[in-house]
C-alpha cells in the first residue's frame, strides 16, 4: 500500500515537473533573450557560415572567431552562478520554496527540499547546491536525508535496514568522493553486504564491513585513462578529491589506500572475465599459464588459424607458417627494492605476460653461480657487462620480454624481471617459457640485437639477407617501449605484485589496441608491399641486363648454395665486411714496420732525413683534412699556417714524385686512402650513438643539432674525397678485382631486396587470412562458453550466456569490418597449393 501511494505521488510529481519545464522553456525563448533580433540573426549567420566552411580551418581561425564571443561566454558563466530563469519563489509542487539546484542534472531548475529528495532517490552521487537568497552553497544528499537502500528494487522500503558501519560510508566516483547515507538490507533472505554493493555497480574496498566503495564507472574510467595517459592512481585520487573540495577546508577522509586495493582487484576481475575464465567450470583456480593474454591473431596458432595440412607444406612455402619472435629488455622498467612478494601479493600467477614468479626465481637462484658468458662478436654492453650492472637499491634492473616482431604483440608468459642486466640466464628462461603456447610451430625466426654485432655476424644473420623472412625489421619491441615507458615513474616505487599486475594489464591493452587497428594496418602494408615489390623486381631486372650472362649464372649458383647451406661462401661479405681491422692507425703501423725492415736490410729508399715515403703520403692526407676544416676557428691565421705547411710538403714532394710517379708511392696512398675511407664510414655509422641520445638531448639546442649536422657533412665529404682518389688510383694500379667484388655484392643485395619484398607480399596475404580465421575461431569458442559453467542461480547463468554471446557478436562484427578493409586485396592473391 505504501509503495502504491508512493508511485502515485511520483507520477503526479513528474506530470507537474514536465509542465513546469515546458513553461520555463517558453519563458526562456520568448521573454529572457533581450538581445535585438538583428543581433541574434547576425550571430547565427556568423556561426553558420563558419560551420559550413572548409573542414581544414586552422585552430587560429577558430580561436579568432571565439574571441569575438568571449565576453558572451563569460557573461553566461556568471549567469549560471545565480538562479537564472528559475527565480520563482515556490516550487512546481506548490508546497515549498524552490531553493535547491543539482549541478549534475540537465538544466538549472530549482526545486524544494521534498521534490529534490524524490528526484534523487536513486542518484546519490549528484552534487547539490542550496540558494540562501544571495548565492549558492554546497550541501550533501546525506545531509538532506537521502539514503541509498540496497537489496531491494527502487521504491520498495526495507523492513530492516542496516546502516553501514558507523554510518560512515564513502563512494569514490570519477567526479568526486562522496559521503553517503547507505543502508544494507537486513531481511531474512538478504544477500551478503558485498553482493548487495556489487549488484548496484559499487565495488567494495573490503569484504568485511565495507566502509568504502567505488563506482564501476569510476574504476573503468580510471583504467582507460591510465592506458592512454599513464596517469597514476595517486593522481587520479587527488583529482577526485579536488573536485570534491578545491579549497582545503572540507577535505574528504583519505581513501587512497582503499582505491589502490580496489583498482588491483578490478583489473584482475576484468582480466578473468575478458579471458572467459568465469565460464570455466572450475573458475579462477583452473587458469592456465598465459590464458589471460590477448593473443596476436596474425601469428600462427595451431588449431586456431592454420590451414589443414600446414605441417606438410613444401619447403618453398614453409616460411609462411613460421613464428617470428624478438628477445629484448627494457632497463627503464626498473623497480626499487621496496616491499616483498609476501607483503605485496601478486594476483596473477603467470596467468598473463609475467612468468610465474616463484618458479622463475627458483631457477635463477639455482644457477646464481653461473658466470655470464661473454660474446666473442657482440658489442652489446647489456649482455657482456650484465654482471657489472649497477643494481644497488634495486630489486629489478629492468624487464626482459619476448615479442612478436612482425606485429608488435607481447607474447604470453614472456616477461620477467632482470636482476643484473640482460643475462642469458634470464632471457633463455623467458624465451622457453613463451614457447609453451607455440610448441607445435616448427619454424622459428628469432631476432636478438643483431645491430649490436660485428659486421660479419650482420651479413650472416641480417633479416635483409635471410630467405623466408620478408621485410621483417626485427625492431618491434623498441616501438612498444614508447607506449609503456611513461608508466615507469609510478611502477618504479611499487611492490612486486602491484607492478606485475599493472604491467600485465597495460600489455594486454597494448595488444588489444593493435587488434582494433589491425585491419587498417594490414591493408596499408599490403598495398605498399605491392608497389615496392614491383619497383624492386624492376630494379633487379635492369641491373641484371647490364651484367654478363655467364657471370650472372655463377653468382646465382653461389648465392643459392649459401642460402641452402650457411657454411658456403657468403657473397654478401664484401671488402667492408672482411676488412674490419683496416684502420688508418693499423696501416700506418704496417707501413712503418715495412720501412724499418727495409732499413735493416740496407734498402733505405727515403730521399729525406725526416720524411719517409709513407710519412709523405700520410702528411698529405692530414693537410687535406685541415683544408676541409679550415672554416672553423680563426680563419685567416689557420689559412696562413696551412699555406706554409703545404709549401713545405710540396718541396719534399719534388724529391719523391718526379715524372712519372713511383708505383710504391701509389701503393702507399692506396692503402692509406682505403683505410681512411673505412674509418670515415665507421665514424658516420657510430656518430649518432656516441654523440647524443634521447629526445631531450637531441632537442636541447639548435646549436648542438647544427654542429652535429655539420660534422656529418664533413665526414661525408671526407669519404667522397677518399673514394674519388681510390677510383683514380685503381686505374693506375690495375685494381679491378675489388670493383668486381663490389658489383657482385650489390647484385646480391638487389636480388635480396626483390626476393624479400616478394616474400613480404606472400606473408602479408597469409597473415590477413590468419586474422580472419583466428577471429572466426574465437566466435566459435565464445559460442561454446555460454552454457559451459553450471551456476547456482538462473540469473548468473543468464548473464554468462549473454556475455559470451556479446563477445561472439563482437568478433563477428570485427570480422565483417576487417573483411571490408581487405576487400580487393585478397582477391588479387591466390592461396598456395600443396598436398
C-alpha positions in Angstrom: 0.0 0.0 0.0 2.8 2.3 0.9 4.6 1.5 -2.3 1.4 2.2 -4.4 0.8 5.6 -2.8 4.5 6.5 -3.4 4.3 5.6 -7.0 1.1 7.7 -7.4 2.8 10.7 -5.8 5.8 10.3 -8.1 3.6 10.1 -11.2 1.7 13.2 -10.1 5.0 15.0 -9.4 6.5 14.0 -12.8 3.5 15.5 -14.6 3.9 18.8 -12.7 7.7 18.8 -13.5 7.1 18.3 -17.2 4.6 21.2 -17.2 7.0 23.4 -15.3 9.9 22.6 -17.8 7.7 23.4 -20.8 6.6 26.7 -19.2 10.2 27.6 -18.3 11.5 26.8 -21.8 8.8 29.0 -23.3 9.8 31.8 -21.0 13.4 31.5 -22.0 12.6 31.6 -25.7 10.1 34.5 -25.6 11.0 36.6 -22.6 14.6 36.3 -21.4 16.5 36.8 -24.6 16.6 40.6 -24.6 19.1 40.9 -27.5 17.8 42.6 -30.6 16.6 40.4 -33.3 19.1 41.7 -35.9 21.9 41.0 -33.4 20.8 37.4 -32.9 20.5 36.9 -36.7 24.0 38.3 -37.3 25.4 35.9 -34.7 23.6 33.0 -36.2 24.8 33.9 -39.7 28.4 34.2 -38.5 28.5 30.7 -36.9 26.6 29.1 -39.7 29.0 30.4 -42.3 31.9 29.1 -40.3 30.4 25.7 -39.7 29.7 25.4 -43.4 33.2 26.4 -44.4 36.1 24.1 -45.2 36.9 21.4 -42.7 40.6 22.2 -42.8 40.3 25.6 -41.0 43.3 26.2 -38.7 42.8 26.4 -34.9 43.9 30.0 -35.1 40.8 30.9 -37.1 38.6 29.1 -34.6 40.1 30.9 -31.7 39.9 34.2 -33.5 36.2 33.7 -34.1 35.7 32.5 -30.5 37.4 35.5 -29.0 34.8 37.8 -30.5 32.3 35.9 -28.4 34.4 35.5 -25.3 32.5 38.2 -23.3 29.3 36.3 -24.1 30.8 33.1 -22.6 32.0 35.0 -19.5 28.6 36.5 -19.0 26.9 33.1 -19.3 29.3 31.6 -16.8 28.4 34.3 -14.3 24.7 33.9 -15.1 24.9 30.2 -14.0 26.1 31.3 -10.6 22.7 32.7 -9.9 19.1 31.4 -10.2 18.9 32.3 -13.9 15.5 31.8 -15.4 14.2 29.9 -12.4 13.9 32.6 -9.7 10.3 31.7 -8.7 9.7 31.6 -5.0 7.5 28.4 -5.0 8.5 25.0 -6.3 6.4 23.4 -9.1 4.8 21.2 -6.5 3.3 24.4 -4.9 4.3 23.4 -1.4 7.7 24.8 -0.5 10.2 27.4 -1.7 12.4 26.3 -4.6 16.0 26.7 -3.2 17.8 23.5 -4.3 19.7 23.1 -7.6 21.5 20.0 -8.9 24.8 20.5 -10.8 24.6 17.1 -12.5 21.0 17.1 -13.7 20.2 18.5 -17.1 19.1 22.1 -16.8 19.3 24.6 -13.9 15.8 24.2 -12.4 15.3 24.9 -8.7 13.2 22.6 -6.5 12.1 22.4 -2.9 13.7 20.0 -0.4 10.9 17.4 -0.8 11.0 17.4 -4.6 14.8 17.2 -4.7 14.6 14.1 -2.5 12.1 12.5 -4.8 14.2 13.2 -7.9 17.4 11.9 -6.4 16.1 8.9 -4.6 18.5 6.8 -6.8 21.1 9.4 -7.7 23.2 9.7 -4.6 26.3 11.0 -6.4 24.8 14.2 -7.8 26.2 17.4 -6.4 23.7 19.6 -4.7 23.6 23.4 -4.0 21.2 25.5 -2.0 20.2 29.1 -2.6 20.5 31.3 0.6 19.0 34.4 -1.0 22.3 35.7 -2.3 24.4 32.8 -3.6 24.5 29.0 -3.7 26.4 26.8 -1.2 27.2 23.1 -1.4 25.1 20.6 0.5 25.3 16.8 0.5 22.4 14.5 -0.2 23.2 12.7 3.1 22.6 16.0 5.0 19.3 16.3 3.1 18.1 13.0 4.4 18.5 10.9 1.2 19.7 7.4 1.8 20.6 4.6 -0.6 18.8 1.4 0.3 20.4 -1.8 -1.0 18.9 -5.2 -1.5 15.5 -4.0 -2.8 14.1 -2.6 -6.1 13.6 1.1 -6.4 10.7 2.4 -4.4 10.5 -0.7 -2.1 11.1 0.1 1.5 13.2 -2.4 3.6 11.6 -3.5 6.8 15.0 -4.0 8.4 17.6 -1.5 7.0 21.1 -1.8 8.4 23.2 1.4 8.2 26.8 0.9 7.1 29.4 0.6 9.8 29.2 3.7 12.0 27.0 5.2 9.2 30.3 6.3 7.7 30.3 5.2 4.0 32.2 6.9 1.2 31.8 6.3 -2.6 34.6 7.2 -5.0 33.4 8.4 -8.3 35.3 10.0 -11.2 33.5 13.3 -10.3 34.4 13.3 -6.6 34.4 11.5 -3.3 31.0 11.4 -1.6 29.9 10.7 1.9 26.5 9.0 1.5 23.8 7.5 3.7 23.8 3.8 2.9 21.6 1.1 4.3 22.1 -2.6 3.7 19.2 -4.9 3.6 18.8 -6.9 6.9 15.8 -9.0 5.9 15.8 -12.7 6.5 16.9 -13.6 2.9 19.3 -10.7 2.4 22.4 -11.3 0.5 25.9 -10.6 1.9 26.8 -6.9 2.0 29.4 -7.2 -0.7 26.9 -8.8 -3.1 24.4 -6.0 -2.3 27.0 -3.4 -3.3 28.1 -5.2 -6.4 24.5 -5.5 -7.7 24.2 -1.7 -7.8 27.6 -1.5 -9.5 29.6 -0.4 -6.4 32.9 -2.2 -5.9 33.7 -2.7 -2.2 37.1 -1.9 -0.7 36.9 -4.8 1.7 34.8 -8.0 2.0 34.1 -7.5 5.7 32.1 -4.4 6.9 32.9 -2.3 3.9 33.0 1.5 4.5 34.3 2.5 1.1 33.3 1.6 -2.4 34.0 2.9 -5.9 31.6 3.1 -8.8 32.2 0.7 -11.7 32.2 3.7 -14.0 35.0 5.4 -11.9 37.2 2.3 -12.0 36.6 1.7 -15.7 37.2 5.4 -16.4 40.5 5.4 -14.5 41.6 2.1 -16.1 41.1 3.6 -19.6 42.7 6.9 -18.6 45.8 5.1 -17.3 46.1 3.2 -20.6 46.0 6.4 -22.6 47.8 8.9 -20.4 49.6 6.6 -17.9 48.2 8.6 -15.0 48.9 7.1 -11.6 46.3 6.0 -9.0 47.5 8.8 -6.7 47.0 11.5 -9.4 43.5 10.2 -10.2 42.6 10.1 -6.5 43.9 13.6 -5.9 41.9 14.8 -8.9 38.7 13.3 -7.4 39.5 14.8 -4.0 40.0 18.3 -5.5 36.8 18.0 -7.5 35.1 17.3 -4.2 36.7 20.3 -2.4 39.3 22.5 -4.0 39.7 24.9 -1.0 41.3 22.6 1.6 38.5 23.4 4.0 36.4 20.3 3.8 38.9 17.6 2.7 37.3 14.2 2.4 38.6 11.3 4.5 41.6 9.7 2.9 40.6 6.7 0.9 43.7 6.4 -1.3 44.8 3.0 0.1 41.3 1.7 -0.5 41.3 2.9 -4.1 44.7 1.2 -4.7 43.3 -2.1 -3.5 40.1 -1.8 -5.4 41.9 -1.0 -8.6 44.1 -4.0 -8.4 41.1 -6.3 -7.8 39.1 -4.6 -10.6 41.9 -5.2 -13.1 42.2 -8.8 -12.1 38.4 -9.5 -12.3 38.1 -7.7 -15.6 41.1 -9.7 -16.9 39.5 -13.0 -15.9 36.1 -12.0 -17.3 37.6 -10.9 -20.7 39.6 -14.2 -20.9 36.4 -16.3 -20.4 37.7 -17.8 -17.2 34.4 -17.0 -15.5 32.8 -19.6 -17.8 35.2 -22.3 -16.8 33.6 -25.0 -14.7 36.4 -24.7 -12.1 36.6 -20.9 -12.1 39.7 -18.9 -11.5 41.6 -21.8 -9.9 41.8 -23.6 -13.2 43.5 -20.7 -15.0 46.4 -21.9 -17.1 49.7 -20.0 -17.7 49.2 -17.3 -20.3 45.4 -17.9 -20.5 44.5 -14.3 -19.8 46.6 -12.7 -22.6 45.2 -11.1 -25.8 46.8 -13.1 -28.5 48.1 -11.9 -31.8 45.6 -13.1 -34.5 48.1 -12.8 -37.3 50.7 -15.1 -35.8 50.4 -18.9 -36.4 48.4 -20.7 -33.8 47.9 -24.4 -34.4 44.3 -25.5 -34.3 43.1 -21.9 -34.5 44.2 -20.1 -37.7 46.4 -22.5 -39.6 45.1 -24.4 -42.6 44.7 -28.2 -42.6 47.9 -29.9 -43.6 50.1 -27.0 -42.9 52.7 -29.3 -41.3 53.2 -31.0 -44.7 53.8 -27.8 -46.6 56.6 -28.0 -49.1 59.9 -26.3 -48.2 59.5 -23.4 -50.6 56.3 -22.1 -48.8 57.1 -23.4 -45.3 58.2 -19.9 -44.3 54.5 -18.8 -44.4 53.9 -20.7 -41.2 56.9 -19.6 -39.3 56.8 -17.8 -36.0 58.8 -14.5 -35.7 60.0 -13.6 -32.2 62.3 -11.0 -30.8 64.2 -11.0 -27.5 64.7 -7.7 -25.8 65.0 -5.9 -22.5 63.9 -2.5 -21.1 66.0 -1.1 -18.4 63.6 1.8 -17.7 61.3 -0.8 -16.1 63.4 -1.0 -13.1 61.9 -1.4 -9.6 63.3 -0.2 -6.3 63.9 -2.7 -3.5 60.6 -2.0 -1.6 58.1 -4.4 -0.2 58.2 -8.1 -1.0 56.1 -10.9 -2.5 54.7 -11.8 0.9 53.5 -8.3 1.7 52.5 -7.3 -1.8 50.8 -10.3 -3.1 50.5 -10.7 -6.9 47.1 -11.8 -8.1 48.4 -13.0 -11.4 50.4 -16.2 -11.1 51.7 -16.5 -14.6 48.2 -16.0 -16.0 49.2 -13.3 -18.4 52.6 -11.9 -19.6 54.8 -12.1 -16.5 56.1 -15.6 -15.8 55.2 -17.3 -12.5 57.4 -15.6 -10.0 58.4 -18.4 -7.7 59.4 -20.9 -10.4 61.3 -18.1 -12.2 63.3 -17.1 -9.1 64.0 -20.7 -8.1 65.5 -21.2 -11.5 67.6 -18.1 -11.3 68.8 -18.8 -7.7 69.7 -22.4 -8.5 72.1 -21.1 -11.2 73.3 -17.9 -9.4 77.0 -19.0 -9.6 76.9 -19.3 -13.4 79.3 -16.7 -14.8 77.9 -14.7 -17.7 79.4 -15.9 -21.0 80.9 -13.0 -22.9 80.2 -12.9 -26.6 83.2 -13.1 -28.9 81.5 -11.0 -31.5 78.9 -8.8 -29.9 79.5 -5.3 -28.5 76.2 -5.3 -26.6 77.0 -4.0 -23.2 73.7 -5.0 -21.7 74.9 -8.6 -22.2 78.6 -8.5 -21.8 78.5 -6.3 -18.8 75.5 -7.8 -17.2 77.3 -8.9 -14.0 78.7 -5.4 -13.6 75.5 -3.5 -14.0 74.7 -1.3 -11.0 71.9 -2.8 -9.0 72.3 -1.2 -5.6 68.9 -0.3 -4.2 67.0 -2.1 -7.0 65.0 -5.3 -6.8 64.9 -5.3 -10.6 67.2 -3.5 -13.0 64.7 -3.9 -15.8 62.4 -6.3 -17.6 63.1 -8.8 -20.3 60.4 -9.6 -22.9 59.7 -11.8 -25.9 57.6 -10.1 -28.6 56.1 -11.0 -31.9 58.3 -8.9 -34.2 56.1 -8.8 -37.3 53.0 -7.5 -35.5 54.4 -6.0 -32.3 52.4 -8.1 -29.8 53.6 -9.1 -26.4 53.8 -12.9 -26.1 52.2 -15.0 -23.3 54.4 -15.9 -20.3 57.3 -13.9 -21.8 58.1 -11.1 -19.3 60.3 -11.3 -16.3 62.4 -9.0 -14.0 66.1 -8.8 -14.6 68.3 -8.9 -11.5 71.6 -7.9 -13.2 71.4 -6.7 -16.8 70.3 -8.7 -19.8 71.8 -12.1 -18.7 71.5 -15.1 -20.9 70.2 -17.0 -17.9 67.2 -14.7 -17.6 66.5 -14.3 -21.3 66.7 -18.1 -22.0 64.1 -18.8 -19.3 61.7 -16.2 -20.7 62.2 -17.4 -24.3 61.4 -21.1 -23.5 58.6 -20.1 -21.2 57.0 -18.1 -24.1 57.3 -21.1 -26.4 54.9 -23.2 -24.2 52.0 -21.7 -26.1 53.6 -22.4 -29.5 55.2 -25.8 -29.1 53.6 -27.1 -32.4 55.3 -24.5 -34.6 58.4 -26.0 -36.1 59.9 -22.9 -37.9 61.2 -20.0 -35.8 62.8 -16.8 -36.8 64.4 -15.1 -33.8 65.9 -11.6 -33.5 68.3 -10.6 -30.7 70.1 -7.3 -31.0 71.6 -8.0 -34.4 72.6 -4.4 -34.8 75.0 -4.8 -31.8 77.0 -7.5 -33.5 80.1 -7.1 -35.7 79.8 -6.8 -39.5 80.4 -10.5 -40.2 77.6 -11.5 -38.0 75.3 -9.0 -39.6 76.0 -10.3 -43.0 75.3 -13.8 -41.9 72.1 -13.2 -39.8 70.6 -9.9 -41.1 66.9 -10.3 -41.9 67.7 -8.4 -45.1 69.6 -11.4 -46.5 67.9 -14.4 -44.9 65.5 -16.3 -47.1 61.9 -16.6 -46.0 61.6 -13.6 -43.6 60.1 -11.0 -45.9 60.6 -7.4 -44.8 60.7 -8.1 -41.1 62.8 -5.4 -39.4 63.2 -7.1 -36.0 62.8 -3.8 -34.1 59.2 -4.3 -33.0 60.0 -4.3 -29.2 61.5 -0.9 -29.5 58.2 0.5 -30.9 56.3 -0.9 -27.9 58.5 0.6 -25.3 57.5 4.1 -26.2 54.0 3.2 -25.1 54.9 1.7 -21.8 57.9 3.9 -20.7 55.8 6.8 -19.3 54.3 4.5 -16.6 57.7 3.7 -15.1 57.5 6.8 -12.9 54.8 5.1 -10.8 55.8 1.4 -11.2 59.3 2.1 -10.1 58.1 2.6 -6.5 55.6 -0.2 -6.4 55.8 -3.6 -4.7 56.4 -6.6 -6.9 52.9 -7.9 -7.1 51.3 -4.5 -7.8 53.8 -3.8 -10.5 53.4 -7.1 -12.3 49.6 -6.8 -12.3 49.6 -3.3 -13.7 52.1 -4.1 -16.4 50.2 -7.2 -17.3 47.1 -5.0 -17.7 48.9 -2.4 -19.8 50.5 -5.1 -22.1 47.0 -6.6 -22.6 45.6 -3.2 -23.6 48.5 -2.7 -26.0 47.7 -5.9 -27.7 44.0 -5.1 -27.8 44.6 -1.7 -29.4 46.7 -3.4 -32.1 43.8 -5.8 -32.8 41.4 -2.9 -33.1 43.6 -1.3 -35.8 44.9 -4.4 -37.4 42.6 -4.3 -40.4 43.7 -0.8 -41.5 47.3 -1.6 -40.7 47.5 -4.7 -42.9 45.5 -3.0 -45.7 48.1 -0.3 -45.9 51.0 -2.7 -45.6 49.7 -4.9 -48.3 49.1 -2.1 -50.8 52.6 -0.6 -50.0 54.2 -4.0 -50.5 52.6 -4.5 -53.9 54.2 -1.2 -55.0 57.6 -1.9 -53.5 57.8 -5.5 -54.9 57.2 -4.2 -58.4 59.9 -1.5 -58.1 62.5 -3.8 -56.6 61.9 -6.5 -59.2 62.2 -3.9 -62.0 65.5 -2.7 -60.4 66.8 -6.2 -60.3 65.9 -6.9 -64.0 67.6 -3.7 -65.1 70.6 -4.5 -63.0 71.0 -8.0 -64.5 70.6 -6.7 -68.0 73.9 -4.9 -67.6 75.8 -8.0 -66.4 77.4 -10.8 -68.4 75.2 -13.9 -68.6 77.9 -16.4 -67.6 78.9 -14.2 -64.7 75.3 -13.9 -63.5 74.8 -17.7 -63.7 77.9 -18.2 -61.5 76.7 -15.6 -58.9 73.2 -17.1 -58.8 74.6 -20.6 -58.2 76.8 -19.4 -55.4 74.2 -17.4 -53.6 71.6 -20.2 -53.8 74.2 -22.5 -52.4 74.8 -20.2 -49.4 71.0 -19.9 -48.8 70.8 -23.7 -48.7 74.0 -24.1 -46.6 75.3 -21.2 -44.5 78.8 -22.8 -44.3 79.3 -22.0 -48.0 80.8 -18.8 -49.3 78.7 -15.7 -48.3 78.6 -13.4 -51.2 77.2 -10.6 -49.0 80.5 -10.3 -47.4 82.2 -7.5 -49.3 85.6 -6.0 -48.6 83.9 -3.8 -46.0 82.8 -6.9 -44.1 86.1 -8.7 -44.2 88.4 -5.7 -43.5 87.1 -4.6 -40.2 90.7 -4.3 -38.9 91.7 -2.0 -41.7 92.1 1.3 -40.0 94.5 4.2 -40.6 96.4 3.5 -37.4 96.8 -0.2 -38.4 98.0 0.7 -42.0 100.4 3.4 -40.6 101.9 0.8 -38.2 102.2 -1.8 -41.0 104.0 0.7 -43.4 106.3 1.9 -40.6 107.2 -1.7 -39.8 107.8 -2.4 -43.5 110.1 0.6 -43.8 112.0 -0.5 -40.7 112.6 -3.9 -42.2 113.8 -2.3 -45.4 116.3 -0.2 -43.4 117.6 -3.3 -41.6 118.2 -5.0 -45.0 120.1 -1.9 -46.2 117.4 -0.8 -48.7 116.6 2.6 -47.3 114.5 4.3 -50.1 113.9 7.5 -48.2 115.1 10.7 -50.0 114.6 12.9 -47.0 116.1 12.5 -43.5 112.9 13.1 -41.6 110.2 12.2 -44.1 109.8 8.7 -45.5 107.6 7.9 -48.5 104.7 6.7 -46.3 105.1 9.8 -44.0 104.9 12.0 -47.1 101.6 10.5 -48.2 100.2 10.5 -44.7 101.1 14.1 -44.1 99.4 15.0 -47.4 96.2 13.3 -46.2 96.4 15.3 -43.0 96.8 18.5 -44.9 93.8 17.6 -46.9 91.8 17.1 -43.7 92.9 20.5 -42.5 91.7 22.1 -45.7 88.2 20.6 -45.1 88.1 22.0 -41.6 89.7 25.4 -42.3 86.4 27.2 -41.9 86.5 26.6 -38.2 88.2 28.9 -35.7 90.3 31.9 -36.7 90.1 31.5 -40.4 92.9 33.8 -41.5 95.5 32.5 -39.1 94.6 28.9 -40.0 94.8 29.6 -43.7 98.3 31.2 -43.4 99.6 28.3 -41.3 98.1 25.8 -43.7 99.8 27.5 -46.7 103.2 27.3 -45.0 102.7 23.6 -44.3 101.6 22.9 -47.9 104.7 24.8 -49.2 106.9 22.7 -47.0 105.2 19.5 -48.1 105.5 20.5 -51.8 109.3 20.9 -51.5 109.6 17.3 -50.2 107.1 16.1 -52.8 109.5 17.1 -55.6 112.0 14.6 -54.3 109.6 11.7 -54.3 107.4 12.4 -57.2 109.3 13.1 -60.3 107.5 12.4 -63.6 106.3 9.7 -63.7 105.4 9.0 -60.1 106.9 6.0 -58.3 104.5 3.0 -58.1 105.5 2.5 -54.5 104.0 5.8 -53.5 100.8 5.0 -55.4 100.5 1.7 -53.4 101.1 3.6 -50.1 98.4 6.1 -51.0 96.0 3.3 -52.0 96.5 1.6 -48.6 96.1 4.8 -46.6 93.2 6.1 -48.7 91.4 2.7 -48.3 91.9 2.8 -44.5 90.7 6.4 -44.5 87.5 5.5 -46.3 86.8 2.7 -43.9 87.5 4.9 -40.9 85.2 7.6 -42.2 82.4 5.2 -42.9 82.7 3.8 -39.4 82.6 7.3 -37.9 79.5 8.1 -39.9 77.7 4.9 -38.7 78.6 5.4 -35.0 78.5 9.2 -34.6 74.8 9.3 -33.8 75.1 6.8 -30.9 78.3 8.3 -29.4 77.2 11.9 -29.7 73.8 12.3 -28.0 71.0 10.1 -27.1 67.3 10.6 -26.3 64.8 13.1 -27.5 65.6 15.6 -24.8 69.3 15.5 -25.7 68.6 15.8 -29.4 66.3 18.8 -29.0 68.2 20.6 -26.3 69.6 23.4 -28.5 69.6 24.1 -32.2 73.4 24.9 -31.9 74.1 21.3 -30.9 71.9 19.9 -33.7 73.6 22.2 -36.3 77.1 21.2 -35.1 76.1 17.5 -35.4 74.8 18.0 -39.0 77.9 19.9 -39.9 80.1 17.1 -38.6 78.2 14.5 -40.6 78.5 16.7 -43.7 82.3 17.0 -43.1 82.6 13.2 -42.7 80.6 12.6 -45.9 82.8 15.0 -47.9 85.9 13.3 -46.5 84.7 9.9 -47.6 83.8 11.2 -51.1 87.3 12.6 -51.4 88.9 9.3 -50.4 86.7 7.4 -52.8 87.4 9.6 -55.7 91.1 9.2 -55.1 90.7 5.4 -54.9 88.9 5.4 -58.2 91.8 7.3 -59.9 94.4 5.1 -58.2 92.6 1.9 -59.2 93.0 2.6 -62.9 96.7 3.3 -62.5 97.4 0.3 -60.3 95.2 -2.1 -62.3 93.0 -3.0 -59.3 89.8 -4.4 -60.8 89.1 -7.3 -58.5 87.7 -5.1 -55.8 85.2 -3.5 -58.1 84.0 -6.8 -59.4 83.5 -8.0 -55.9 81.6 -4.8 -55.0 79.5 -5.3 -58.1 78.7 -8.9 -57.0 77.7 -7.7 -53.5 75.5 -5.0 -54.9 73.8 -7.6 -57.2 73.3 -9.9 -54.2 71.7 -7.1 -52.3 69.4 -6.1 -55.2 68.3 -9.7 -55.5 67.7 -10.0 -51.8 65.6 -6.8 -51.8 63.4 -8.1 -54.6 63.0 -11.6 -53.0 62.3 -10.2 -49.5 59.5 -8.0 -50.9 58.1 -11.0 -52.8 58.1 -12.9 -49.6 56.5 -10.0 -47.8 53.6 -10.0 -50.1 53.0 -13.7 -49.5 53.5 -13.3 -45.7 51.0 -10.4 -45.6 48.4 -12.3 -47.5 48.8 -15.3 -45.3 48.6 -13.1 -42.2 45.4 -11.4 -43.4 43.9 -14.9 -43.9 45.0 -15.9 -40.4 43.5 -12.8 -38.8 40.0 -13.7 -40.2 40.5 -17.4 -39.3 41.5 -16.5 -35.7 38.5 -14.3 -35.1 36.2 -16.9 -36.6 37.7 -19.4 -34.2 37.1 -17.0 -31.3 33.5 -16.7 -32.4 33.0 -20.4 -32.2 34.9 -20.6 -28.9 32.7 -17.9 -27.2 29.6 -19.6 -28.6 30.5 -22.7 -26.7 31.4 -20.9 -23.4 27.8 -19.7 -22.6 26.4 -22.9 -21.1 29.7 -24.3 -20.1 29.5 -23.4 -16.4 26.5 -24.5 -14.3 25.9 -21.6 -11.9 23.8 -21.8 -8.8 21.4 -19.1 -9.9 19.5 -18.7 -13.1 20.4 -15.0 -13.2 24.2 -15.7 -13.2 23.7 -18.3 -15.9 21.7 -15.9 -18.0 24.5 -13.3 -17.6 27.2 -15.8 -18.6 25.2 -16.7 -21.7 24.6 -13.0 -22.5 28.3 -12.1 -22.1 29.5 -15.0 -24.2 27.0 -14.1 -26.9 28.1 -10.4 -26.7 31.8 -11.4 -27.2 30.9 -13.7 -30.1 28.9 -11.0 -31.8 31.7 -8.5 -31.2 34.1 -10.8 -33.1 31.6 -11.3 -35.9 31.4 -7.5 -36.3 35.2 -7.3 -36.3 35.4 -9.9 -39.0 32.9 -8.0 -41.2 34.8 -4.8 -40.6 38.2 -6.2 -41.3 37.0 -8.1 -44.4 35.6 -4.8 -45.8 39.1 -3.3 -45.4 40.7 -6.4 -47.1 38.2 -6.5 -49.9 40.0 -6.3 -53.2 43.4 -7.2 -51.5 42.8 -10.9 -51.1 41.1 -11.2 -54.5 44.4 -10.3 -56.1 46.3 -13.2 -54.4 45.9 -16.9 -54.7 46.4 -19.3 -51.9 49.4 -21.7 -52.1 48.5 -25.2 -53.1 50.1 -28.3 -51.7 49.3 -31.9 -50.7 
